Amino acid sequence: MSILVVDDNPMNVMVVEEMLKRSGYEEVECAQSAEEMLRILRGTPEEGGAPPRSIDLILLDLMMPAVDGIEACRMLQSDERLRDIPVIIVTAIGDSRKLAEALDAGANDYVTKPINKIELLARIRSALRLKRELDWHKERDLRLREELNLARQVQEAVFPAGVDEEAYRIRSYFRASEELAGDLYAWHVLDSHRVMIAVMDAMGHGISSSLISMFTASVLKEAMHAQIRPERIVGEANRRLMQLRYGNELVQYYSTGICAWIDLREGTVECVNAGHPPGLVVRRGGRRVERLGATCPPVGVFENLAIRSEKVRLEPGDTIYLYTDGLMDLFPGDAEEKTNALIERLARSGEDEEALEELLVLGSLDKRPDDRCLVRVDVKGVAETA
C-alpha cells in the first residue's frame, strides 16, 4: 500500500517517512506542498514528466503556507479521480473548529503532533482497511455496470427491426428509463398483408422487470411462430408467467400488454388488451380515433384468464399506435385525460419522425423515470378481396 506524506517541514517528512518504512510501509512518497502533492497524484504528462502515482493514503499537514491542509482537502474532493483517497490530517494545534473544518472538507481522520507512533499506525491501518473495502465495492460496481451494459445490448438486440411491406409499414420508438427496461415490443410477419404485433410492460423497473420482460419476449417469439390468434398468444404468455416461482411469495410479477393480429387481406385488426393502455386506430387524416381498450386482466396474475378479442375494420391511410404507460406520464389529469392528450399529440405529429422521437425524451410530470415504447403501423393498402 502506498502512502503520500505532505508537510512543508523537511524534518517532519523525514521522521514520518522513516517511521512508516520501519513499520513495513515500503512505498512512501513525500511532498512539501499541496501543489507538489497534486503533481504527484495527477502526474505531468503534458510536460513529458512523471505519470500519475497510485496513492492509497495521504498524511496531510494542516498548517502549510500558500495552501493549507483544509484547502488541499477541498482540492482533492473537487477531482473525481482523487476524492476517494483517504486523508489523515496531521496537526500541532488543538483547535477543534479547525479540525472540524478539515473533516468537513473531506479529511477522514487526524493525529496530533508530536506524533504517537502506535496511534498513527492504528489510524493508518483503519484508513487503509476502509480503502480496501471501498476499492472492492468500486471494482464490483464497475463489473456490475459492464454486465448491465452487456445485458442492455442483448435486450435491445432482441427487438425486431422496422418493416416496410406491400400493405403496411411498422416503425418503433423505444427508450429505457434505466440500463435495463421492462417494456418490450415484438412482431412476427406472416406475409405482405398479415402481421402479429405485441407490446408489453412488465411490472416495476430495473433488473427484475427486465428479466420478466426478456422471458416474456422469448415466450411471445415462440408463440407467434406457432399461432395466429391473439387470444392464444396472450393465453400462452399468461400460462408461462404463472409457472414462474418467486423466492418471496408476497411478490407477484405480472405484465400488461396488447397483442394485435393485423390482416389486411380481410382489412381488420383483431386485438387482445391485457390491462394495458388502449391501442389507437387513427383514421385517415386524423378525422376519427377508435380505441382498442382492455379485454382481459394483465397476464401473470390469474391461472384462468378469461380472454376475449376485439376486431376493428381498417382502411388504407389508417394508423395504429400501440404504446406503454410511460407516454401517459407526459400529460396531466386522470387516465382518460392523459389518453386524450396523447391522441392529440400523436395526431399533430403525423409523419414527423422527430416529433415522435421527442416523446421519448420529454420529462415526466411526476419526475419519475419510466420506460417508453411506441409502435406505429401505417396501413398502406387492403387486399381487393377484402
N, C-alpha and C positions, 0 to 999 in steps of 0.2 A: 504494500500500500504506500502511495507516495504522499508526502506532506510538504506543504509550502509554508515557510516561516517568513513573516513580513514584519520588519521592525527597522526604524531608522537608526538605531544604535547598533553598530557592528559588534560590540562586545555581547550585547543581549542575544544577537543572532548566533554568535559563536557558541555561547553557553547552551542555548536551547538545541542547536544542531547537534552538539556533542552529546547532550543528554539523550536525545532521541536515538542517535546511532548506537550508543551503548546499551540502549534498551531493545535493540533489534530492528529499528526502523532504518533500513539502509538507504531508501530513496527519499532524500531530504533536499528540497530546493530552497534557496534563500533569495529574498528581495528586500531592498531598503526603502521602498516607497510604494504607494498604491499604483503609480504609473508603471513601475517595473513589474509589479505583480500582474497587471493586466497584459503586459507584453509577454510574460511567460505563459500565461493562460491562453492568450489568443494567438501567440506567435506573430511573426512579422514576415509572412510570405511575400507581401508586396515589395519588400525591401531586399528580397533574396536572403532573408535571415532564417532564424530557427523556426521550425514548425511549432504548432501549439503543443503544450505538455498536458498529459493526463494527470490531474491532481485529484486526490481523494479527500484531502482535508487541508484547511488553511488555519494557521495560527496567526492572528492578526493583532498587531499592537493598536491600542485605542488612540493614544496621543502621538500623532505624527505631523510634521509640518506639511504645508500645502494641502494635502488631502488626508483627513484623519480617518480613523477606523470606521466611524459611523457612515461617512460619505462613501468610503470604499465598499461597505456592505451594500449601500444603495446602488452603486455602480455594478456590483455583481448581480444584484437582483434584477437590474434592467436588461441583462443579457440572458436570453433564454438558454444559451449553451452553458452558462456558468451558475445559474441561480440555485441549482441543486447541490452544489459543493458545500458541505457543512463548514461553518466558520466558528472557531473558538476565539473569543476576544481575550487578549492579554492586556491587563491594565494595572497601573500602580495607584490609581485613585479609587476611593471608596464611595464615589458619588452614585447613589442608587438611580438617580434620574438619568445620568449619562449611560449607565448600564442598561436601563430600561429602554432608552432611545436606541442603543445598539441592537438590542434584541428585537425591537420593533422594526429596525431597518433590515433585519434578515439574519443576524447572528444566531447561532444555535445554543451557545453556552459561553462561559467565561471562566478565567482563572486570574488570580491576582498575583502581583509581584510583591515581594520576592517569590519566585515560583516554587511551590511544593511539588517535588518530583512525583511522589506517589499519587497526589491529587491530579496532576497534569496527565499522567499516563492513564489513570482511570477514566478521565473525561475523554481522552483521545480514543480509548477502546470503545467507550459508549458511542461516540460520534461515528466511528468507523463501522460499528455494528449497524447503526441506523443507515449508513451509506450503502452497505452491502444489501440490506433489505430493500432500500429504495431502488438500487440498480437492478435487483432481481425483479421487482414489480415493473420497472420500466421495460426491461427485456421481455417480460411476459406480455405486457401491453402491446409492445411492438409486434410480437408474434401474433397476438390476437388480431391486431389491425390488419396484418398481412393476410391472415386466414379469412377475415371478414371481407377484405377486398377481393380475394380469390372467390369466395362464396358469392359475392355480388356479381362478379363477372360470369360465373357459372349460371346464376339465376337469370341474368339478362340474356345469356346465350340461349336459354330455353324459349324465350319469347319469339314468335314467328315474325318473319319479315312481311312488309306490306304486300298486298296482292292487287293486281290490275287485270281482271278477266274481261271477257266479252260483255257480260251483263252487269258486272258490279266492280267496285273498287273499294279496298279496305285500307285504312290508314290508322295508325295507333300513336298515342301520345302518352308518355309514362314518365313519372318521376317518383323516386323513393324518398321518404322523409328521413331515413337513416341509411346506414350501409346496406341493410337488407330490407326487403319490402314484404308486406303481407298481401298486397294486391297482385293479381295476375290476369293475363288475358291469353286466350288460345283460340285457334280456329283450325278447321280441317276442310280443305277444298275438295269437294267431290267431283265437280266439273265446272265448266264455264258459267253455269247458271245456278249451281247449288253449293252452299257452304254452311257449315256449322260453326257458330261463334259462341264463346263463353267469356264472361268477365266475372271474377270472383274477388272477395275481400275477406281474408282471414282475420278473426278477432285479434285485437291487440297490436303490438308493434315489436320490432326487434327480432331476435333470433327465433323465439318460439313461434311467432306468427309466420315468419319466413319459411320455417320448416314445414308447417302445416300447408303453406302456400305451395311449396315445391312438391309435397306429397300429393296435393290435390291436382297440380298440373300434370303429374305423371298419370294419375287416375283418369283425368279428362282426355289426355292424349290416347290412352288405350281404349277408353270408351267411345271416343269419337270415330276411331277406325272401325269399331265393331257395330255401332248403332247410328241410326239417322233420326231417331226420335228424341227430342229434348227431355221428355219425361223419363226415359230410360237412362239417359246420361246423368241427370240430376239424381235419380234413384241410386245409381251405382256409386256416385260420389258420396251420397249420404251413407250407404252401406259400408263403404270402405272407411270413412271417417269414424263411424260408430265402432269399428273394430279396434281403433287405437286405444291403448291403455295408458293412463297417465299416473305418475307417481303420487300426485295429490288428487285424491278422489273428489275434492271440492272444486277443482278446476275443470271446466268443460270447454274445450276449444271447439269452435264452430266457424262456419263461413257463410256469408250471404253471397248470392250470385244470381246471374241471369244467363240463361242458355237459349240461343235463338237459332232456329233452323230456317234459313232463307232459301226459298225455292222459287226461282224466277221463271221456271217452266210453268208453274202454277200461278206465279205472281203473288206469293204470300210470304209472310214471316210468321212462324209458329214459335211461341216463346213460353218458357217457364221462368218465373221470377221467384227465387227463394229468399224472401225477406230483404230484397235488395232495392236500392233507389230505382224508380221506374225508368225503363228504357224509353226512348223517344223516337217517334216516327214523324219527322218534319216533312210535310207535304211540299211538293214542288213550288218554289217561290216563297216558301215560308208562310203560305196562306192559312195553314192549319197544322196543329200538332196533336198526335194521338199518343197516349201514354201506355206503356206496357207494364202495368202495375203488378204488385205481389200476387202470386197464385198459390204459394205454399210457404211454410216456415223455413228458416235457414237450415242448411244441411249440417249434420253432426250433432243434432240436439235430440231428435226423437227416432226410435228404432223404426216405427211405422210412420212413414211420411205420406200424407195424402197429397199427391202431386197432380196438378191439372195444368193444361197449357191454354194459351190464348192465341188466336190466329187473326192476323190483320192483313188486308189486301195491300199490295204495293203497286206503284206505277212508276214509269220512268221519270227521273228527276227527284224522286223522294230520297231522303237521307235518314239513316238510322244512327242514333247515338246510344252507346252503352258506356257506362261510366261507374266510378266508385264514389263513395260519400265524401272523399277528400275535396271534391269540387264543390260540394254543397256548402262547405265551411267558408267559402269565399263571400257568402251573401248573408244578410241579416234575416231575422224572422224565424217562423216555425218551418216545418218540413215543406209545407205547401208553398209558402212564400219563397223559400230557397229554390225549390224546383222551378217556380215561375221565373225567378230572376235568372236562373241558369238557362232556361229555354230562351229567354230574351237575349242573353249574351251569345248563345250559340247561333241564334238567328241572325244577329248582327255580324257575327264573324264570317258567315257564309263560306266561301272558298279560301279565305285568308288564312294561310298556314301559320303565319306569325301570330295572329290573334288567338288561334287555338293553343299554340305553344305557350303563349303568355299566361294562360290559365294555370299552367303547371307551376309557375314561379311566383304568382301573386301571394301576398301574405294572408294567412287565415285571420278572420276577425277575432277568433278566440285565442290567437297567438300560439296554438298548439300545432306542431307539425303533424302532417298525415300524408300517407301515400296518395298519389293522384294518378288516375288512369282514365283514359278516354279512347274509345274505339269508334271510328266513324265509317259507315258503309254508305257509299253513293250508289244508288240504283241507276244503272245506265240504260237498261232495257229489260223488257219482259218478252218471253218467247211468244210468237204469234199463235201458238197452240193454246195459250193460257185462256 
